[in-house]
Amino acid sequence: MALAPLISPALASLGDLRPHDGLLTTGELAQLAVDIFERGDIWEPLVRTDAEQRRYELIYEDEQLDAWVLSWMPGQGTGFHDHYISGVGLCCARGGVREDLLVYGGPDIELQLRPGDTRQGGPGYIHRVRHQVGEPAVTIHVYSPRLDWVGQYRLGANGLVRREVRPGRNELTDQLISEGALEHVLERF
């Protein structure tokens, strides 16, 4: 029995935007995010304004990659996370977000991203992203291979940091541990 996809993509194909079949490098992911950004007809209809939770809409996916448009409102952020085995390329499309890089024994590195700015990282790249300016701020994220799993970093009451493996289709949050996070997700695989 075939299961329906958890999230239906907006596009059946990326057409001529995708540089080649197969897995993409982080540089190719960042460029693809820019190429999607430059095509407002692709992502602008997927922008959502939701003060209660960060919104993410699937643009496209196949076995080698997926592309998303994320809408951010004040107070919304991901918390520190990695992308497991996936590389990432992202481009700020509207407003602004702040990316923080985790530094052991020192203050986080803070990067301000404005429209057209890009970032990229390979598997194991640890960062968090937060709303900075705009209602909503909008970013384009492209992952290869497809983002099926993430590592979400949590700070326990005793000060210990732990990594929770979470499905890539679940919302990342700053410090909230969701009950039943894996419920009905493993059926997809």
Order of alpha helices (4+ residues) and beta strands (2+ residues): alpha-alpha-beta-beta-beta-beta-beta-beta-beta-beta-beta
